[in-house]
Amino acid sequence: MFFDKAIKETGSGTSCFMSNVDESTEHPRRHFIPEWAEKRGVKQADIVREIGADKGAVYRWFAAGIIPTEKYLKPLADYLGAEEVVALFRHPDDDWLAKMFRDKTEEQKEAAIQMLTLFFKNTASASERTEPATNRKSRSS
C-alpha cells in the first residue's frame, strides 16, 4: 500500500523526479532515507532502536539503497519527520516544494512555473548586465 503509492508517485513527471537522479552515476535514486536521517540528526542505531528494525536491514537501507518493507515505511517516515511515506522518496530539501504544490490546481501550478521561469530568465540577464565586459569576453572565448 505505502510502497505502491511511493513508487507510483516517484515516477517520471512528478515533483520528485528532479532529485531522483544520483548525479555521480545518473541512475535513479530509490529513496533518500540517509539524507532525511542526516537532516534530522538521526543515526542508524537510533532508527533500529526507535522503530524496531533489524540493524542489518537499516544498514542496507543506507548503504545499498534497499527500500524498507511496508512494515517499516510508515514508522520510519514518522520518526524522520516526513509528513507522508512518499516524502522519503524525495530529497528532504525538495519536500517544501512538493508541499507547496500539493493542493494547487493545474492552473495555479502552471502560473507558478511561468513566474519562476520568467524570474530566473530575468535574473540571468541581470547578472550578465552587471558583469564587467572583460569577464564576459574571456568566458565566451
VEXKE-338828 format. One record per residue: residue number from 1; residue in one letter; x, y, z of N, C-alpha, C in turn. Coordinates in steps of 0.001 Angstrom, whole numbers, always signed. Layout:
// VEXKE-338828
[NUM,a,[X,Y,Z],[X,Y,Z],[X,Y,Z]]
...
***
This chain:
// VEXKE-338828
[1,m,[+824,-1190,+0],[+0,+0,+0],[+873,+1261,+0]]
[2,f,[+1636,+1514,+1075],[+2511,+2685,+1107],[+3566,+2572,+33]]
[3,f,[+4132,+1375,-88],[+5185,+1125,-1051],[+4693,+1413,-2465]]
[4,d,[+3522,+896,-2807],[+2972,+1105,-4142],[+2750,+2583,-4419]]
[5,k,[+2210,+3307,-3434],[+1954,+4735,-3613],[+3267,+5484,-3795]]
[6,a,[+4270,+5154,-2991],[+5557,+5835,-3074],[+6207,+5599,-4429]]
[7,i,[+6196,+4370,-4889],[+6802,+4065,-6184],[+6036,+4764,-7296]]
[8,k,[+4711,+4732,-7227],[+3886,+5367,-8259],[+4164,+6869,-8316]]
[9,e,[+4272,+7507,-7148],[+4440,+8949,-7108],[+5871,+9394,-7342]]
[10,t,[+6822,+8487,-7435],[+8192,+8890,-7702],[+8611,+8622,-9141]]
[11,g,[+7669,+8253,-9997],[+7989,+8028,-11400],[+8232,+9336,-12126]]
[12,s,[+8586,+9266,-13395],[+8880,+10483,-14152],[+7635,+11364,-14231]]
[13,g,[+7881,+12664,-14277],[+6794,+13621,-14380],[+6229,+14038,-13038]]
[14,t,[+6828,+13630,-11937],[+6345,+14039,-10634],[+7293,+15046,-10034]]
[15,s,[+6886,+15628,-8924],[+7674,+16681,-8297],[+9005,+16193,-7781]]
[16,c,[+9165,+14910,-7569],[+10425,+14427,-7011],[+11339,+13861,-8076]]
[17,f,[+10965,+13948,-9326],[+11783,+13378,-10384],[+13141,+14066,-10468]]
[18,m,[+13180,+15382,-10285],[+14430,+16112,-10413],[+15481,+15591,-9445]]
[19,s,[+15118,+15322,-8208],[+16100,+14902,-7230],[+16275,+13395,-7220]]
[20,n,[+15607,+12706,-8084],[+15656,+11250,-8063],[+16805,+10693,-8899]]
[21,v,[+17732,+11542,-9302],[+18874,+11085,-10077],[+20133,+11312,-9260]]
[22,d,[+20921,+10258,-9104],[+22208,+10354,-8434],[+23167,+10934,-9456]]
[23,e,[+23597,+12182,-9251],[+24399,+12869,-10250],[+25738,+12189,-10506]]
[24,s,[+26242,+11421,-9551],[+27529,+10763,-9761],[+27407,+9562,-10693]]
[25,t,[+26237,+8982,-10807],[+26068,+7804,-11655],[+24981,+7981,-12707]]
[26,e,[+24139,+8987,-12567],[+22998,+9242,-13438],[+21978,+8114,-13431]]
[27,h,[+21942,+7337,-12339],[+20941,+6301,-12159],[+19870,+6829,-11213]]
[28,p,[+18630,+6380,-11396],[+17570,+6832,-10483],[+17865,+6415,-9046]]
[29,r,[+17592,+7339,-8130],[+17705,+7029,-6704],[+16458,+6276,-6301]]
[30,r,[+16593,+5347,-5389],[+15429,+4601,-4915],[+14751,+5352,-3784]]
[31,h,[+15528,+5930,-2882],[+14975,+6689,-1759],[+16032,+7637,-1227]]
[32,f,[+15628,+8482,-285],[+16529,+9464,+304],[+16548,+9335,+1820]]
[33,i,[+16475,+8128,+2312],[+16473,+7884,+3754],[+17746,+8415,+4418]]
[34,p,[+18940,+8182,+3859],[+20136,+8725,+4515],[+20108,+10249,+4642]]
[35,e,[+19594,+10929,+3615],[+19519,+12392,+3658],[+18499,+12866,+4691]]
[36,w,[+17364,+12167,+4793],[+16365,+12518,+5805],[+16953,+12331,+7200]]
[37,a,[+17674,+11224,+7400],[+18277,+10956,+8710],[+19320,+12016,+9047]]
[38,e,[+20158,+12352,+8079],[+21186,+13365,+8316],[+20568,+14718,+8658]]
[39,k,[+19545,+15084,+7912],[+18884,+16378,+8145],[+18275,+16441,+9549]]
[40,r,[+17823,+15310,+10068],[+17203,+15260,+11398],[+18207,+14910,+12507]]
[41,g,[+19481,+14672,+12120],[+20492,+14321,+13108],[+20291,+12936,+13702]]
[42,v,[+19773,+12021,+12895],[+19448,+10668,+13345],[+20490,+9692,+12801]]
[43,k,[+20943,+8797,+13641],[+21899,+7758,+13245],[+21156,+6443,+13002]]
[44,q,[+21816,+5517,+12318],[+21210,+4219,+12038],[+20797,+3523,+13331]]
[45,a,[+21638,+3614,+14352],[+21323,+2968,+15639],[+20043,+3541,+16243]]
[46,d,[+19802,+4832,+16049],[+18571,+5461,+16551],[+17351,+4865,+15856]]
[47,i,[+17473,+4660,+14562],[+16362,+4089,+13790],[+16082,+2664,+14258]]
[48,v,[+17143,+1868,+14439],[+16987,+485,+14923],[+16224,+494,+16236]]
[49,r,[+16646,+1342,+17150],[+16033,+1401,+18479],[+14594,+1921,+18431]]
[50,e,[+14352,+2942,+17655],[+13032,+3592,+17669],[+11950,+2839,+16908]]
[51,i,[+12297,+2225,+15776],[+11230,+1561,+15013],[+11324,+42,+15079]]
[52,g,[+12366,-469,+15741],[+12467,-1915,+15938],[+12925,-2705,+14727]]
[53,a,[+13567,-2054,+13790],[+14071,-2751,+12605],[+15403,-3418,+12930]]
[54,d,[+15720,-4462,+12202],[+16985,-5158,+12338],[+18121,-4234,+11889]]
[55,k,[+19247,-4234,+12624],[+20336,-3315,+12274],[+20928,-3629,+10900]]
[56,g,[+20915,-4897,+10498],[+21393,-5253,+9158],[+20494,-4678,+8070]]
[57,a,[+19197,-4701,+8325],[+18249,-4140,+7352],[+18444,-2632,+7230]]
[58,v,[+18581,-1957,+8360],[+18776,-499,+8346],[+20075,-166,+7620]]
[59,y,[+21118,-929,+7877],[+22382,-713,+7173],[+22175,-813,+5661]]
[60,r,[+21429,-1805,+5210],[+21183,-1975,+3773],[+20358,-827,+3202]]
[61,w,[+19446,-264,+3998],[+18685,+900,+3524],[+19647,+2040,+3214]]
[62,f,[+20643,+2213,+4079],[+21586,+3309,+3927],[+22657,+3011,+2881]]
[63,a,[+23278,+1862,+2963],[+24441,+1558,+2136],[+24091,+1091,+733]]
[64,a,[+23028,+331,+597],[+22713,-260,-706],[+21456,+327,-1337]]
[65,g,[+20812,+1251,-664],[+19607,+1851,-1222],[+18413,+922,-1254]]
[66,i,[+18464,-146,-449],[+17341,-1082,-388],[+16125,-351,+199]]
[67,i,[+14972,-574,-376],[+13749,+62,+112],[+13217,-749,+1293]]
[68,p,[+12918,-80,+2389],[+12352,-799,+3545],[+11047,-1495,+3175]]
[69,t,[+10742,-2552,+3897],[+9468,-3234,+3671],[+8336,-2333,+4136]]
[70,e,[+7165,-2655,+3686],[+5981,-1875,+4037],[+5819,-1718,+5550]]
[71,k,[+6213,-2736,+6273],[+6101,-2730,+7736],[+6846,-1541,+8355]]
[72,y,[+7944,-1124,+7738],[+8782,-77,+8330],[+8646,+1294,+7673]]
[73,l,[+8035,+1383,+6508],[+7985,+2665,+5815],[+7261,+3758,+6616]]
[74,k,[+6073,+3480,+7102],[+5310,+4490,+7836],[+5996,+4863,+9163]]
[75,p,[+6414,+3872,+9976],[+7123,+4250,+11205],[+8406,+5036,+10931]]
[76,l,[+9108,+4690,+9874],[+10334,+5397,+9523],[+10029,+6832,+9105]]
[77,a,[+9032,+7004,+8259],[+8640,+8354,+7835],[+8236,+9192,+9044]]
[78,d,[+7454,+8612,+9945],[+7043,+9335,+11153],[+8249,+9721,+11997]]
[79,y,[+9162,+8783,+12203],[+10327,+9041,+13039],[+11239,+10113,+12431]]
[80,l,[+11361,+10116,+11106],[+12222,+11092,+10445],[+11528,+12432,+10208]]
[81,g,[+10267,+12521,+10597],[+9551,+13785,+10476],[+9020,+14078,+9091]]
[82,a,[+8905,+13052,+8254],[+8327,+13229,+6927],[+6803,+13187,+7076]]
[83,e,[+6115,+14107,+6432],[+4658,+14165,+6557],[+3966,+12926,+6025]]
[84,e,[+4569,+12314,+5023],[+3988,+11127,+4407],[+5115,+10237,+3906]]
[85,v,[+4815,+8968,+3712],[+5827,+8000,+3293],[+6498,+8411,+1995]]
[86,v,[+5736,+8899,+1055],[+6289,+9251,-255],[+7385,+10312,-138]]
[87,a,[+7404,+11079,+924],[+8447,+12088,+1106],[+9831,+11450,+1215]]
[88,l,[+9914,+10220,+1689],[+11207,+9535,+1788],[+11818,+9272,+412]]
[89,f,[+11011,+9410,-630],[+11471,+9180,-1989],[+11814,+10489,-2698]]
[90,r,[+11835,+11574,-1926],[+12289,+12891,-2389],[+13403,+13331,-1450]]
[91,h,[+14290,+14134,-1951],[+15307,+14721,-1081],[+14591,+15632,-84]]
[92,p,[+15010,+15641,+1183],[+14306,+16477,+2162],[+14324,+17965,+1817]]
[93,d,[+15340,+18413,+1083],[+15367,+19823,+677],[+14334,+20132,-391]]
[94,d,[+13841,+19110,-1099],[+12802,+19304,-2115],[+11397,+19215,-1533]]
[95,d,[+11296,+18775,-301],[+9989,+18499,+296],[+9110,+19738,+383]]
[96,w,[+9680,+20899,+658],[+8879,+22115,+787],[+8168,+22436,-521]]
[97,l,[+8842,+22171,-1629],[+8250,+22465,-2931],[+7070,+21541,-3210]]
[98,a,[+7239,+20278,-2900],[+6153,+19325,-3091],[+4950,+19701,-2230]]
[99,k,[+5200,+20105,-993],[+4108,+20504,-97],[+3385,+21733,-645]]
[100,m,[+4174,+22689,-1164],[+3578,+23920,-1669],[+2644,+23649,-2854]]
[101,f,[+3031,+22729,-3729],[+2246,+22461,-4931],[+1147,+21430,-4737]]
[102,r,[+1151,+20716,-3632],[+250,+19581,-3437],[-1231,+19920,-3631]]
[103,d,[-1697,+20993,-3044],[-3136,+21278,-3086],[-3500,+22367,-4102]]
[104,k,[-2604,+22628,-5051],[-2856,+23664,-6051],[-3505,+23066,-7295]]
[105,t,[-4270,+23903,-7970],[-4880,+23474,-9231],[-3812,+23458,-10319]]
[106,e,[-4126,+22829,-11429],[-3188,+22805,-12555],[-2904,+24218,-13046]]
[107,e,[-3928,+25067,-13046],[-3757,+26464,-13458],[-2774,+27187,-12548]]
[108,q,[-2922,+27001,-11242],[-2024,+27637,-10277],[-592,+27124,-10442]]
[109,k,[-443,+25823,-10656],[+897,+25258,-10852],[+1546,+25847,-12097]]
[110,e,[+791,+25914,-13175],[+1326,+26455,-14432],[+1706,+27925,-14271]]
[111,a,[+892,+28700,-13587],[+1200,+30117,-13353],[+2490,+30258,-12538]]
[112,a,[+2658,+29422,-11535],[+3875,+29467,-10712],[+5101,+29103,-11539]]
[113,i,[+4978,+28103,-12371],[+6095,+27695,-13223],[+6468,+28817,-14181]]
[114,q,[+5470,+29449,-14789],[+5737,+30561,-15702],[+6425,+31715,-14975]]
[115,m,[+5961,+32016,-13764],[+6551,+33093,-12982],[+8015,+32773,-12640]]
[116,l,[+8283,+31547,-12203],[+9652,+31159,-11856],[+10558,+31160,-13086]]
[117,t,[+10036,+30707,-14216],[+10813,+30716,-15451],[+11185,+32144,-15821]]
[118,l,[+10238,+33031,-15744],[+10491,+34436,-16037],[+11486,+35023,-15042]]
[119,f,[+11323,+34719,-13770],[+12224,+35230,-12734],[+13662,+34802,-12994]]
[120,f,[+13867,+33515,-13241],[+15227,+33034,-13438],[+15819,+33525,-14752]]
[121,k,[+14981,+33705,-15752],[+15446,+34266,-17021],[+15909,+35701,-16796]]
[122,n,[+15115,+36484,-16063],[+15467,+37870,-15776],[+16679,+37960,-14864]]
[123,t,[+16817,+37062,-13928],[+17958,+37071,-13024],[+19240,+36815,-13803]]
[124,a,[+19212,+35865,-14727],[+20389,+35581,-15543],[+20747,+36787,-16399]]
[125,s,[+19762,+37430,-16979],[+20010,+38603,-17810],[+20599,+39732,-16981]]
[126,a,[+20084,+39927,-15777],[+20576,+40992,-14909],[+22022,+40743,-14507]]
[127,s,[+22387,+39510,-14227],[+23766,+39228,-13831],[+24714,+39441,-15002]]
[128,e,[+24273,+39165,-16209],[+25108,+39425,-17381],[+25304,+40916,-17589]]
[129,r,[+24255,+41712,-17313],[+24366,+43160,-17471],[+25321,+43761,-16452]]
[130,t,[+25383,+43206,-15241],[+26225,+43777,-14200],[+27642,+43217,-14215]]
[131,e,[+27896,+42161,-14971],[+29217,+41562,-15054],[+30094,+42432,-15951]]
[132,p,[+31342,+42733,-15542],[+32214,+43548,-16382],[+32417,+42907,-17753]]
[133,a,[+32513,+43751,-18791],[+32630,+43264,-20154],[+33860,+42393,-20344]]
[134,t,[+34942,+42665,-19640],[+36166,+41854,-19785],[+35921,+40416,-19350]]
[135,n,[+35119,+40214,-18303],[+34807,+38850,-17847],[+33961,+38107,-18865]]
[136,r,[+33024,+38831,-19488],[+32170,+38190,-20494],[+32988,+37745,-21696]]
[137,k,[+33939,+38597,-22132],[+34765,+38250,-23294],[+35626,+37030,-23011]]
[138,s,[+36276,+36997,-21844],[+37167,+35872,-21551],[+36384,+34581,-21376]]
[139,r,[+35166,+34678,-20887],[+34366,+33478,-20688],[+33842,+32922,-22008]]
[140,s,[+33566,+33801,-22967],[+32983,+33345,-24216],[+34035,+32815,-25193]]
[141,s,[+35321,+33105,-24969],[+36338,+32601,-25889],[+36839,+31235,-25539]]
***
